[in-house]
Amino acid sequence: MKLPSRILVLALLAGGLSLQAFAAAPERIKIRLAPMPGIGHLVPELAVGLGYFEQEGIDVEMVNVMNYRDEDFYSTELLNDGTIDAEICWYQRVVFGIGNDQPARAVFLIENSPHLTISVANRLRDQVRTAADFKGKVIADSAGFSTRRYLTDVMIAQAGLPPGSYTPAATELSSKLPLLTQALQDGKVDIVACMEPMTSGLMATKLVTPLYELTTAEGTRKALGEIWPARCLYVAPRYIEAHPDRVQRLVNVFARTLRYLNTHTAQEIVAKLPAGYFAPDISNDLWADYKKGKTDEIAKVLPSLTNGDYTIPPAAARLACDVLAHTGFDESHEGQYRRTASQSGKVRPEATYDNRFAEEAVKHLK
């Protein structure tokens, strides 16, 4: 028998449940989220550990885009065909998705710096003081379609040098520290552009000195003139149109999680991470070292996180879109995909983001 609403409310009050709690209980929803490794994986896992998804009534399923595509850079297709609902990856994916008719829109900025360090070999540190001195040098900066490559190119261009002013080192040097170390010792590499965890390993060799540190908002502005929209949360425009309430609840989770990351130590963060974040096969005798490694890893990326304002600054979007539109991507499959997008003329900076949800979420942070 269905009870009249007045009787039901009285029964709830008699049982000790407040009207506020009853009204606040959100309808449960399911969101399929694709996080990239590293910080993209850390944020939602921490949200699970803190209970924020549960509090927003979200049953989150974390999926791997590689289960659906041979190449992960096609992930915006999965957003548009409904295979996944949201993704955490680099802002550039939004730009490339739009340019390839698979649009996405950033709704929350996780990092406002690319966590890039550009270092000079110690044997040249008296000769190389700015990007203007990169002319004729050999630079290890990864593949010809990578963030490291085009941001290095941006700094060279801002210094007044024409494209092709330096020689890119072999791509494998940027991902294999022993090879890079040997190349530096042999004088075959002059400058290195790298990100964590390679940066820490490189600094430990004592073979290089940091020249530009795009690891914080301040350092990035100093180097580029504006912050750089790096990893972010994005969804398809059609998903925003169909489910603005779901997008808001998801962004609420991210705002609360970033606030926790902004205000707690790496040790406190590790203590809140669920067991699923850690490798399942670590033996007890190795656990302490493994945990310390994870703690150190998190501590190194905390400075690159956005703090307080999680929107995409319009000026940063314009900078990134302009840079990508003028980047000479290589002939690899991914390079061609990026070139098609960046030269399509379809990308408008203001269409790459929707800040309404981050602005609303911050209003209600306590």
C-alpha positions as CSV (number, residue, x, y, z in Angstrom):
1,M,0.0,0.0,0.0
2,K,1.4,3.4,-1.0
3,L,1.5,5.8,2.0
4,P,0.3,9.4,1.5
5,S,3.3,11.8,1.3
6,R,2.4,13.5,4.6
7,I,2.4,10.2,6.5
8,L,5.6,9.2,4.9
9,V,7.3,12.4,5.9
10,L,6.1,12.0,9.5
11,A,7.4,8.4,9.6
12,L,10.8,9.6,8.4
13,L,11.0,12.3,11.0
14,A,9.9,9.8,13.7
15,G,12.7,7.5,12.6
16,G,15.3,10.3,13.1
17,L,15.8,11.1,9.4
18,S,15.7,14.9,8.7
19,L,13.8,16.4,5.8
20,Q,17.1,17.9,4.6
21,A,18.8,14.6,4.4
22,F,15.8,13.0,2.7
23,A,15.7,15.8,0.1
24,A,19.4,15.9,-0.4
25,A,19.8,12.2,-1.4
26,P,20.7,12.3,-5.1
27,E,19.3,9.9,-7.6
28,R,22.1,7.5,-8.4
29,I,23.7,7.7,-11.8
30,K,26.4,5.7,-13.6
31,I,29.3,7.4,-15.3
32,R,31.9,5.6,-17.4
33,L,35.2,7.5,-16.9
34,A,38.4,7.0,-18.9
35,P,41.4,8.2,-16.8
36,M,44.9,8.5,-18.3
37,P,47.8,7.1,-16.2
38,G,49.5,9.2,-13.6
39,I,47.7,12.2,-12.2
40,G,44.7,11.4,-14.4
41,H,44.4,8.1,-12.5
42,L,45.2,9.6,-9.1
43,V,42.4,12.1,-9.0
44,P,39.4,9.8,-9.5
45,E,41.0,7.1,-7.3
46,L,41.4,9.6,-4.5
47,A,37.8,10.7,-5.0
48,V,36.8,7.0,-4.5
49,G,38.9,6.8,-1.4
50,L,37.4,10.0,0.0
51,G,33.8,8.9,-0.7
52,Y,33.1,11.9,-3.0
53,F,31.6,9.8,-5.8
54,E,29.3,8.1,-3.3
55,Q,28.2,11.4,-1.8
56,E,27.2,12.7,-5.3
57,G,25.3,9.5,-6.0
58,I,27.7,8.5,-8.8
59,D,28.5,4.8,-9.6
60,V,31.8,5.4,-11.5
61,E,33.2,2.8,-13.8
62,M,36.8,3.4,-14.8
63,V,37.6,2.1,-18.3
64,N,40.6,1.9,-20.5
65,V,40.2,3.4,-24.0
66,M,42.7,0.9,-25.4
67,N,40.0,-1.8,-24.8
68,Y,38.1,-0.1,-27.6
69,R,40.7,1.5,-29.9
70,D,44.1,0.4,-31.1
71,E,45.3,4.0,-30.6
72,D,44.3,6.0,-27.6
73,F,44.3,9.3,-29.4
74,Y,41.0,8.3,-31.0
75,S,39.3,8.5,-27.6
76,T,37.1,11.4,-28.4
77,E,35.3,9.0,-30.8
78,L,34.3,7.0,-27.8
79,L,32.8,10.1,-26.2
80,N,30.7,10.8,-29.2
81,D,29.5,7.3,-29.8
82,G,28.5,6.9,-26.1
83,T,31.1,4.2,-25.3
84,I,32.4,6.4,-22.5
85,D,31.0,9.5,-20.8
86,A,34.0,11.4,-19.7
87,E,37.8,11.3,-20.0
88,I,40.8,12.7,-18.2
89,C,43.7,13.5,-20.5
90,W,45.5,16.5,-22.0
91,Y,43.6,19.5,-23.2
92,Q,45.1,19.1,-26.6
93,R,42.8,16.0,-27.1
94,V,39.9,18.4,-27.1
95,V,41.5,20.5,-29.8
96,F,42.3,17.5,-32.0
97,G,38.9,16.0,-31.4
98,I,37.2,19.1,-32.7
99,G,39.4,19.3,-35.7
100,N,38.7,15.7,-36.6
101,D,34.9,16.1,-36.2
102,Q,34.8,14.2,-32.9
103,P,34.3,17.2,-30.6
104,A,34.9,17.4,-26.8
105,R,34.8,20.2,-24.3
106,A,36.9,20.7,-21.2
107,V,34.8,21.2,-18.1
108,F,37.5,21.1,-15.4
109,L,41.2,22.0,-15.4
110,I,43.3,19.7,-13.3
111,E,46.8,21.0,-14.2
112,N,47.7,24.5,-15.3
113,S,51.3,23.7,-16.1
114,P,52.7,20.9,-18.3
115,H,55.2,19.7,-15.6
116,L,58.0,20.2,-18.2
117,T,61.6,20.9,-17.3
118,I,64.1,22.0,-19.9
119,S,67.6,21.5,-18.8
120,V,71.1,22.2,-20.3
121,A,74.1,19.9,-20.1
122,N,76.4,21.1,-17.4
123,R,79.3,21.3,-19.9
124,L,77.3,24.0,-21.8
125,R,75.6,25.9,-18.9
126,D,77.8,28.9,-19.3
127,Q,77.0,29.1,-23.0
128,V,73.3,28.3,-23.0
129,R,71.4,30.8,-20.8
130,T,68.1,31.2,-22.8
131,A,66.2,29.6,-25.6
132,A,68.0,32.0,-28.0
133,D,71.1,29.9,-27.3
134,F,69.5,26.7,-28.5
135,K,70.5,27.3,-32.1
136,G,72.6,24.5,-33.5
137,K,72.2,22.4,-30.4
138,V,71.0,18.8,-30.1
139,I,67.8,18.6,-28.0
140,A,66.2,15.4,-26.6
141,D,62.5,16.3,-26.6
142,S,60.6,13.2,-27.5
143,A,58.6,12.4,-30.6
144,G,57.7,15.0,-33.3
145,F,54.1,15.1,-32.2
146,S,54.6,15.4,-28.5
147,T,53.9,18.2,-26.0
148,R,57.6,18.3,-25.2
149,R,58.5,18.9,-28.8
150,Y,56.0,21.7,-29.6
151,L,56.5,23.6,-26.3
152,T,60.3,23.5,-26.9
153,D,59.5,24.9,-30.4
154,V,57.3,27.6,-28.9
155,M,60.1,28.8,-26.6
156,I,62.6,28.8,-29.5
157,A,60.2,30.8,-31.6
158,Q,59.5,33.3,-28.8
159,A,63.3,33.7,-28.6
160,G,63.4,34.8,-32.2
161,L,64.8,31.7,-33.8
162,P,63.3,30.2,-37.0
163,P,61.9,26.6,-37.1
164,G,64.6,23.9,-37.5
165,S,67.2,25.9,-35.5
166,Y,68.1,22.8,-33.5
167,T,68.6,19.1,-34.1
168,P,66.1,16.7,-32.4
169,A,67.9,13.7,-30.7
170,A,66.7,10.2,-31.3
171,T,63.3,9.7,-29.8
172,E,64.2,6.7,-27.6
173,L,66.6,8.9,-25.6
174,S,63.6,10.8,-24.1
175,S,62.2,7.6,-22.6
176,K,65.2,5.6,-21.6
177,L,67.3,7.2,-18.9
178,P,70.4,5.0,-19.4
179,L,70.6,5.9,-23.1
180,L,70.1,9.6,-22.3
181,T,72.7,9.5,-19.6
182,Q,75.2,8.0,-21.9
183,A,74.4,10.5,-24.7
184,L,75.0,13.4,-22.3
185,Q,78.3,11.9,-21.1
186,D,79.4,11.4,-24.7
187,G,78.5,15.0,-25.6
188,K,75.8,13.9,-28.1
189,V,72.9,15.7,-26.4
190,D,73.0,19.3,-25.3
191,I,69.6,20.1,-24.0
192,V,66.8,17.9,-22.5
193,A,63.0,18.6,-22.3
194,C,61.4,16.0,-20.0
195,M,58.6,15.4,-17.5
196,E,58.3,13.2,-14.4
197,P,59.5,10.6,-13.6
198,M,62.3,11.2,-16.1
199,T,63.1,14.6,-14.7
200,S,63.9,13.2,-11.2
201,G,66.1,10.5,-12.7
202,L,67.9,13.0,-14.9
203,M,68.6,15.4,-12.1
204,A,70.0,12.5,-10.0
205,T,72.8,12.1,-12.7
206,K,74.1,15.6,-11.9
207,L,74.8,16.0,-15.7
208,V,72.3,18.8,-16.3
209,T,71.1,22.1,-14.8
210,P,67.4,23.2,-15.1
211,L,67.0,26.2,-17.4
212,Y,63.2,26.5,-17.6
213,E,60.8,24.9,-15.1
214,L,57.3,24.7,-16.4
215,T,56.2,22.8,-13.4
216,T,54.1,25.4,-11.7
217,A,51.7,28.1,-12.9
218,E,54.3,30.8,-12.1
219,G,57.1,29.0,-14.0
220,T,54.9,28.4,-16.9
221,R,53.7,32.0,-17.2
222,K,57.4,33.1,-17.0
223,A,58.3,30.8,-19.8
224,L,55.2,31.0,-22.1
225,G,53.5,34.2,-21.0
226,E,50.4,32.3,-19.8
227,I,49.5,29.2,-18.0
228,W,49.3,26.0,-20.1
229,P,46.1,24.0,-20.0
230,A,47.4,20.5,-19.4
231,R,45.4,17.6,-18.0
232,C,41.7,18.2,-17.7
233,L,38.3,16.5,-17.5
234,Y,36.3,16.7,-20.7
235,V,33.1,15.3,-22.2
236,A,31.3,15.5,-25.6
237,P,29.1,18.6,-26.2
238,R,26.1,16.4,-26.8
239,Y,26.6,14.9,-23.3
240,I,26.6,18.3,-21.8
241,E,23.4,19.1,-23.6
242,A,21.7,15.9,-22.6
243,H,23.0,15.6,-19.1
244,P,24.1,18.9,-17.6
245,D,23.1,17.6,-14.1
246,R,25.4,14.7,-14.5
247,V,28.3,16.9,-15.6
248,Q,27.8,19.1,-12.7
249,R,27.8,16.3,-10.2
250,L,31.0,14.9,-11.8
251,V,32.7,18.3,-11.7
252,N,31.6,18.7,-8.0
253,V,33.5,15.5,-7.3
254,F,36.6,16.8,-9.0
255,A,36.5,20.2,-7.3
256,R,36.3,18.6,-3.9
257,T,39.1,16.2,-4.8
258,L,41.4,19.0,-6.1
259,R,40.7,21.0,-3.0
260,Y,41.9,18.0,-0.9
261,L,45.0,17.7,-3.1
262,N,45.7,21.4,-2.8
263,T,45.5,21.3,1.0
264,H,47.1,18.0,2.1
265,T,50.5,16.4,2.0
266,A,51.5,13.5,-0.2
267,Q,51.5,11.3,2.8
268,E,48.0,12.3,3.8
269,I,46.9,11.7,0.2
270,V,48.4,8.2,0.0
271,A,46.6,7.3,3.2
272,K,43.2,8.0,1.6
273,L,43.9,6.2,-1.7
274,P,41.9,2.9,-2.1
275,A,43.8,-0.4,-2.4
276,G,42.9,-0.5,-6.1
277,Y,45.3,2.4,-6.8
278,F,48.3,0.3,-5.9
279,A,49.9,-2.6,-7.6
280,P,48.2,-5.8,-6.4
281,D,51.3,-8.0,-6.3
282,I,53.6,-6.1,-4.0
283,S,55.0,-8.4,-1.3
284,N,55.0,-7.3,2.3
285,D,58.8,-6.9,2.5
286,L,58.7,-4.5,-0.5
287,W,55.6,-2.5,0.5
288,A,57.4,0.2,2.5
289,D,59.7,1.1,-0.4
290,Y,56.8,0.9,-2.9
291,K,54.7,3.2,-0.8
292,K,57.5,5.7,-0.3
293,G,58.0,5.7,-4.1
294,K,54.3,6.4,-4.7
295,T,54.4,9.1,-2.1
296,D,57.4,10.8,-3.6
297,E,55.8,10.5,-7.1
298,I,52.7,12.3,-5.9
299,A,54.6,15.0,-4.1
300,K,56.4,15.9,-7.3
301,V,53.2,16.5,-9.3
302,L,51.3,18.5,-6.6
303,P,52.9,21.9,-7.6
304,S,51.5,21.5,-11.1
305,L,47.9,21.2,-10.0
306,T,45.4,24.0,-10.3
307,N,44.4,25.6,-7.0
308,G,41.1,27.3,-6.2
309,D,40.1,28.2,-9.8
310,Y,39.5,25.1,-11.9
311,T,38.3,26.9,-15.1
312,I,40.1,27.1,-18.4
313,P,41.4,30.7,-18.8
314,P,40.3,32.1,-22.2
315,A,43.8,33.5,-22.7
316,A,45.3,30.0,-22.1
317,A,42.9,28.4,-24.5
318,R,43.9,31.0,-27.2
319,L,47.6,30.4,-26.6
320,A,47.2,26.6,-26.8
321,C,45.1,26.7,-29.9
322,D,47.4,29.1,-31.6
323,V,50.5,27.0,-30.7
324,L,48.8,23.8,-32.0
325,A,47.7,25.5,-35.2
326,H,51.3,26.4,-36.0
327,T,53.0,23.2,-34.9
328,G,54.8,21.2,-37.6
329,F,53.8,17.7,-36.5
330,D,55.7,14.7,-37.8
331,E,54.7,12.1,-40.3
332,S,53.7,9.5,-37.8
333,H,50.1,8.3,-37.6
334,E,49.4,10.4,-34.6
335,G,51.3,13.3,-36.0
336,Q,49.1,13.3,-39.1
337,Y,46.0,13.0,-37.0
338,R,47.1,16.1,-35.0
339,R,48.1,18.0,-38.2
340,T,44.7,17.3,-39.8
341,A,43.0,18.8,-36.7
342,S,45.2,21.8,-36.1
343,Q,45.1,22.9,-39.8
344,S,41.4,22.2,-40.3
345,G,40.2,25.7,-39.4
346,K,37.4,24.1,-37.3
347,V,38.8,24.9,-33.9
348,R,37.6,28.0,-32.1
349,P,39.3,28.5,-28.6
350,E,36.0,29.5,-27.0
351,A,34.4,26.2,-28.1
352,T,37.0,24.0,-26.4
353,Y,35.8,24.6,-22.9
354,D,32.7,25.2,-20.7
355,N,33.5,26.8,-17.4
356,R,30.0,26.9,-16.0
357,F,30.3,23.7,-14.1
358,A,33.7,24.5,-12.4
359,E,32.5,27.9,-11.5
360,E,29.3,26.5,-9.9
361,A,31.2,23.7,-8.1
362,V,33.6,26.2,-6.5
363,K,30.7,28.3,-5.1
364,H,29.6,25.4,-3.0
365,L,33.0,24.2,-1.7
366,K,33.2,24.3,2.1
